């Protein structure tokens, strides 16, 4: 992959499903009513497709054979996903592959410094809850005393 934008597009869109078709025989319908059937060699994040051993059926019905074929994304109308491909697992595998583990952080354990920060944060949260409950109780008592004064 050549750019961050391409990687983002591949990870966040259906382009990753097209990447899962790599190595499989797939049919691509083009915007000019032509059909291209062949083995997907590569699909990038912009949905440009490189294919090999391609049979192209043009709009008039004539058949043309190519050893290598490039389909720019702007010419694609539909991509037929092979029936034997499980789409859910393919999407999971592709997004897992593309997102990876990040920049080397997050190995499962929490550092002592981070634990201290989280403990202080939780302590403040609990204190805020206690203060909110105390304030609510005081407001309820004030309302009750006002209602008692109004009924007299």
C-alpha positions in Angstrom: 0.0 0.0 0.0 1.3 3.4 -0.9 -0.5 5.8 1.4 -2.3 6.2 4.7 -5.4 7.3 2.8 -5.4 4.1 0.8 -4.9 2.0 3.9 -7.8 3.8 5.6 -10.1 3.3 2.6 -9.2 -0.4 2.5 -9.9 -0.9 6.2 -13.1 1.1 6.4 -14.9 0.2 3.3 -15.9 -2.7 1.1 -12.5 -2.5 -0.7 -11.3 -5.0 1.9 -13.9 -7.5 0.7 -12.5 -7.0 -2.8 -9.0 -7.7 -1.4 -10.4 -11.0 0.1 -11.1 -12.0 -3.5 -7.4 -12.1 -4.3 -6.5 -15.4 -5.9 -10.1 -16.2 -6.8 -12.0 -16.2 -10.1 -14.3 -13.2 -10.0 -16.6 -11.4 -12.5 -16.6 -7.7 -12.7 -19.3 -5.8 -14.6 -18.1 -2.6 -16.1 -20.0 0.6 -16.6 -20.0 0.1 -20.4 -22.0 -3.2 -20.1 -18.9 -5.3 -20.6 -18.1 -8.3 -18.3 -14.6 -9.2 -17.2 -14.0 -12.6 -15.6 -10.6 -13.7 -14.3 -8.4 -14.3 -11.3 -7.9 -11.3 -9.1 -4.2 -10.6 -8.6 -4.5 -7.4 -6.6 -7.1 -4.9 -5.4 -6.0 -1.7 -3.8 -7.8 0.6 -1.3 -9.2 2.7 -4.2 -10.8 -0.4 -5.6 -8.6 -0.6 -8.7 -8.3 -4.3 -9.7 -5.5 -6.1 -11.4 -6.6 -9.5 -12.9 -5.0 -12.3 -14.9 -6.2 -14.9 -17.4 -9.1 -12.7 -18.2 -12.0 -13.3 -20.5 -13.8 -10.0 -21.5 -17.2 -10.0 -23.1 -17.8 -6.6 -24.6 -21.3 -5.0 -25.0 -21.7 -6.4 -28.5 -21.1 -10.0 -27.2 -17.6 -10.5 -28.6 -15.2 -12.4 -26.4 -11.6 -11.2 -25.9 -8.9 -12.9 -23.9 -6.1 -11.2 -22.0 -3.3 -12.5 -19.9 -3.3 -9.4 -17.7 -6.0 -6.8 -17.2 -6.3 -3.7 -15.1 -9.7 -2.3 -14.1 -9.7 1.3 -12.7 -12.3 1.8 -10.0 -14.2 4.4 -12.0 -15.2 1.8 -14.6 -16.6 -0.8 -12.1 -20.4 -1.1 -11.8 -20.6 -4.4 -9.9 -18.2 -7.0 -8.5 -19.6 -10.5 -8.2 -18.3 -12.1 -5.0 -17.6 -15.8 -5.4 -20.3 -18.0 -3.9 -17.8 -20.2 -2.0 -16.5 -17.2 -0.1 -17.8 -16.6 3.4 -18.2 -12.8 3.5 -18.3 -12.4 7.3 -15.0 -14.3 7.9 -13.4 -12.6 4.9 -14.3 -9.1 6.3 -13.1 -10.1 9.8 -9.8 -11.4 8.4 -9.1 -8.4 6.2 -9.9 -5.8 8.9 -7.9 -7.7 11.4 -5.0 -7.8 9.0 -5.2 -4.2 8.1 -5.7 -2.7 11.6 -3.0 -4.8 13.2 -1.9 -4.2 16.8 -1.0 -0.5 16.5 2.4 0.9 17.3 3.6 -1.7 19.8 1.5 -0.7 22.7 -1.1 -2.7 24.5 0.4 -6.1 25.2 -2.4 -7.0 27.6 -1.1 -5.9 30.9 -1.6 -2.5 32.5 1.5 -0.7 33.8 1.6 0.3 37.5 1.6 4.0 36.5 -1.5 3.5 34.4 -3.1 1.5 37.3 -2.5 4.5 39.6 -4.1 6.9 37.1 -7.1 4.6 36.7 -7.5 4.2 40.5 -7.4 8.0 41.0 -10.0 8.4 38.2 -12.3 5.8 39.8 -11.8 7.5 43.2 -12.9 10.8 41.8 -15.8 9.2 40.0 -17.0 7.6 43.3 -16.6 11.0 45.1 -18.7 12.7 42.4 -21.4 10.0 42.8 -21.4 10.5 46.6 -21.7 14.3 46.2 -24.5 14.0 43.6 -26.4 11.7 46.0 -25.8 14.1 48.9 -27.0 17.1 46.8 -30.1 15.1 45.7 -30.9 14.2 49.3 -30.6 17.9 50.3 -32.8 19.0 47.4 -35.5 16.4 48.3 -35.4 17.5 51.9 -35.7 21.2 50.9 -38.7 20.4 48.6 -40.3 18.4 51.4 -39.9 21.2 53.9 -41.4 23.7 51.3 -44.3 21.4 50.7 -44.9 21.2 54.5 -44.8 25.0 54.7 -47.3 25.3 51.9 -49.8 22.9 53.4 -49.9 24.7 56.8 
